Amino acid sequence: MNNQNEARDVLLDLKNIKKYYPIQAGIFRKTVGHVKAVDDVSLYVKKGETLGLVGESGCGKTTLGKCIVRLHRPTSGELRYKFGNKYRNLLSLNKKESLDARKKIQMVFQDPYSSLNPVKNIFTAFDEPLKIHGWSNADERKDRIAELLESVNLRADYMYRYPNEFSGGQRQRICIARAMCVNPELIVCDEPVSALDVSIQAQVLNLMKDLQKELGLTYVFIAHDLSVVEYMSDRIAVMYLGKVVELASAKRLYYHFEHPYTEALLSAIPIPKIGGEKRQRIVLEGDVPSPANPPAGCRFHTRCHKSMDICKTQAPTFRPLKNDPDHMVACHLADTADA
């Protein structure tokens, strides 16, 4: 956070978040190492914005999203959330405070087919969380469910149907409505349209944008489709092997990127061009290194086409650019501000 005005707008502040999974072996299940799924990530999300998280499969973006909603408890770090005018660490809340906090942070999962219980109708899927969060009047709960379904362009009487009676796009709209049922402020969206047809994707994305504008929602939008992320996001964080390697506004990142990994990702976006020079595709060689044993120095140097000797021994610091303090990058090639 670069100034006091910006700090006042921050809804969620992640400080040095790590999520390590133990590797156990032998008869006594002794821990012999750790998979570093998320390794020292610091980000902030401003109220009303959409922060995009992108990267290859296995980079840690979904794990980070699940840490934010506390489906996974971080190994270390702080999740500072703004309650009124005061920030509190979500990881230090007691049981009652945690229940109250869950009203404010919800999640939309990747697969709408597995997100809903096939043996329970839609009414039950909405009714149970409303009961847990204090909606004691049955008529009020029913009216609330009808209102939510209509807000995502579905009929109110659909609440008595079962998940198998809906298409993929309808199910995802139901999942979005369910995430909003307790009036959250922040919604983590884990690849919410990747399982849908392209024509349906556009409908769901436009719906999410409309709901954000109407309700003042804040999104953390996780995806691997870079075109979708550009359309949805205000700022974008690029992750590689558990770390954020670049962070900038969507407009700047797509046309003034600094990290070679970001360059390679963006080169994969298909752009139709008639009668002009075609953009050169940068194909990354080799596989992503194991998060249980990441390379020394810069973690990307084993696949980077611009790698230098310093990259193999010294890890770059995540710093702002000299000419743009809002553009952060971890690369020895970038012209960053001094530490």
N, C-alpha and C positions, 0 to 999 in steps of 0.2 A: 504494500500500500504506500503510495507516493506522497499523499498529502492528507490533511485532516478532513477536508470535504469528502474525499473518496472513502476514507475510513468510516465516516458516518453512514455511508450507503452500503457497507459490507454486511451481508446477512450471515454468511458462513465463512469462517477463516480456518483453513487447515494448516497446522504447524508441524512440520517434520514427521509426517505420517509414515509409519512402517508397518508392513504386514508380512511376517515370516511364518512359513509353515515348516514344522520340524520333519526331518527325514529320520526315520527310525529303522533300526536293523538289529538282527540277532534275536536270540530267544527272549532276552529281557527287554527288548524293544528300546535299546539305548539310542539316544539322539546322536546321530553322526554328522549332521549338517542341517542346513535350512534352505528352503526355497524362498528367495527374496522376491515375492510377488509385487510388492510395493515397497520402494526403498527410499525413504527420506523425501517425501513429496510435500511441498508447501504451495498452497493455492488459496485464492479467496474468490467468493462468488458474491456479486453485488445484487441487491434487491431489484427484482424485475428483469434481470438480464438472463440470457442463455449462455452458459459456458459449455463449449463443446470439448469432448475428450476423444482423440483419435489415435490410431496406432494399429500395428499388426496384431493378429490374434496372439494372445499370450503376453502382451505388453503390460498388463496389470490394470487396464482401465475399468473393467467390470469389477475386479476386486476392490478398487478404490471406491467405486460407486456403492458397493455393498458395505464398505466401512463407513461411508457417510450416513447410511440409514441404519448402521449398527447391526446388520445381519451377520457381519464379521467384526469382531472386536480387534482394533489395531494392536499390534505388538507394542508400539510406543507412539508418542506424539499427542497432539491435542486437536480436538474438533470443537472449535469455539463458535457457538451459535448465539445470535442476538435475540434475547428475550426482552421485548420492550426497548429500554435504553441500556441494557446491561448484557455483556457477553458472559456466557458460562460454558465450561467444558462439558460436552455431552457425555464424555466417558466417566465423569465423576458424579453424575446424578444418581439419586436413590431410585427405588422402584416406582414410587408415585410420580416423581419428577420425570422419570423416563417415559412413563405412560402419557404424561402431558406433552412431552417433547415429540412423541410419535404422531401426535395430531398435526404437527407442523411440518414433518418431513415424511414423504411417501415415495413409493417407487412403482414404476411401470416396467414390467419385465419383457424380455425379448420375445418369448414364445406365448402368444395368447391362448394356444391350445392347452398348455400345461399350467397356465396361470389361474385357471378356473377349475374348481372341483366338479368332475363330470356327473356326480351323483346328487349334486345340490343345484337347485334352480337359482336364477340370478337374484331373486328376492333374498334368499338365505345368505348368499355371498356378500350382499350389502348390509343385511340386517344385523349380522353378528358384530362387525366392527362398530356399527352405530350404537349397539347396546353396550359394548365394552367402554365406549367413550362418552357415556352418560346420556344417551337419548333414551329415556325411560318410557316415553309415550309411544305406543304402537302406531297410532294414527299419524303422528308426526314423522315417525320413521318411514312409513309407507309413502307419505307425501314427499319426503326428502328423496327417496329412491326414484319416484316418478319424475321429480324435477331434474335429478342427475341424468337419467336416461334421455330425457328430452333435450338436455343441454348438449348432448353428443349426437343429436339428430336420430334418436331411436324412440319408438313409441313406448309410452308408459306401461302398457299391458305386456311388454316383453319381459317384465320382471318375473313372470310366472313360467317362463320357458327355461329349458336346460341348455347348457353350452353347445351340445351337439346340433342344436337347431339353428345355429348362427354361422355365417361365413367368417373367414379370417379377419376381414376388415371390421365386421360388426363386433367380433370378440375383442379386438384391440380397443375399439371405442368403449366397450363395456369396462375393460381394464382401466382405461383412462378415467372413466366416470367413477369407478370404485376408488381409485387413488385420490379423487377429490371429495369423497363423501364426508370427511371430517374437516373440511376447509383447511387444507395444508397451505403453507407458504412456499415450500420448496419441494419439487418433484424430481427425483433422479430417474431418467429415462434410459434404460439399458437396451440399445438397439431396438427401439419400439416399432420400427417399420421393416426390419430386415427380412421378416418371415412373410411379408405381404407382396402382392403383385404391384408393379410399378404404378398402375392407374390408381390403386387403392392407397398406395403410399402418399400420393399427393393429397388425397382427401384427408388422411389422418394428420399429416403435417400441417395443413391449413387449419384443421380443427384445433390442433394444439396451439398454433399461433393466435387464433381467435380467442381461445380460452385464456391464454396468457395476457392478452390485451384487456379482456373483460374483467378478469379476476385479479390481475396484478401478480401472476404466478412467477416464480423463479425456477428455471430448469438447469439441471446438469444433464447434458445430452451426450450420451455415449454412442458412438457409431463407427463403422469402418468405411462407410460410403461417404467420401469426401465432398461430393456434390450436395448430399443431404445436409451435412454438417455446415457447409457454407451458407445454405439457405436458412438454416435455423438459428445459427449462433451469432452472438455479438463478439465474443472472444473465443479463441480456440487454444487448447493445450495439446501439444503433441507428445505422446509417451513412447518410450522405447525401453524395454527390459526393466520395467519397474520405476523408471525415472522420467520426469518431464524434461524434455530437451529443448522445447521452444514454446513460447506463449506470446500471443499477440492478438490484436483485433482481427476479425475475419477478413476484412478488406485488405489489411496490410499483409497478413500471413500468406494469402494466396498469390500476391503479386510482388512482395518484397521479403520473401523468406530468407533466412540466414543459415539454417542448419542443413547439411547435406541429406540427412534422413527425410526432412520435410520436403526438400526438392525432389527426392526419389518418389515419395508418396504422391505428390502433386503431379508428377510426370505420368502417373498411371491413369489420370482422369481422361476418359475419351472425349476429345473435342472435335466435332466435325468442322472441317475447313476445306472449302472448295477453291482451287486455283492458287493456293498459297503454300507456304512452307509448313510442313507438318512438324509438330513439336517432338523432340527427341525423347524417347522413353529411356529412363535410367533403370536398368534391371539390377537389383541387388544380388550379389553372388553369395552363395552359401546359405546356411540356415541361421535362425536366431539362436545365439548362444544360450546355454542353460541358465536359468535364473538361480539355480543352486550353486553355480560356479561361474559368475560373470567375469568377463575379461578385465585385466588390469587397465588402468588409465581410462580413456573414453570407452564406454561400453559398445559404441558403434564402430570403432576403428577396424574391427575384423571384416566389415562389409563396406566400409566407406571408400569411395573412389577418389577422395581428396585427403586421405590419411597421411599424417606426418609422423616423424619420430616421436615428437612430444605427446602425440595422441596415445601412444602405446604404453606410456609410463605415468603420465599425469592426468588425472581426471579434471575436466574443465569445470569451472564454477558457473552456476546458473546466475547470470547477471543481466542487467538492462543494457541496451545499446547506448552508446554515447549520444547519438542524435535522436534517440527515441526512448525515454525512460519507461514507457509502457510496453515495449517490445523486449521480452526476456529470452535469452538463449544460452545454452551450455555448449560452447564450441570454441576451440582455440583459433579458428579462422575468423570469427566474428570480431568486430571492433566494439568491444564492450567497455563499460565504465570500470574504473579501478575499484578494487575491493575496499 
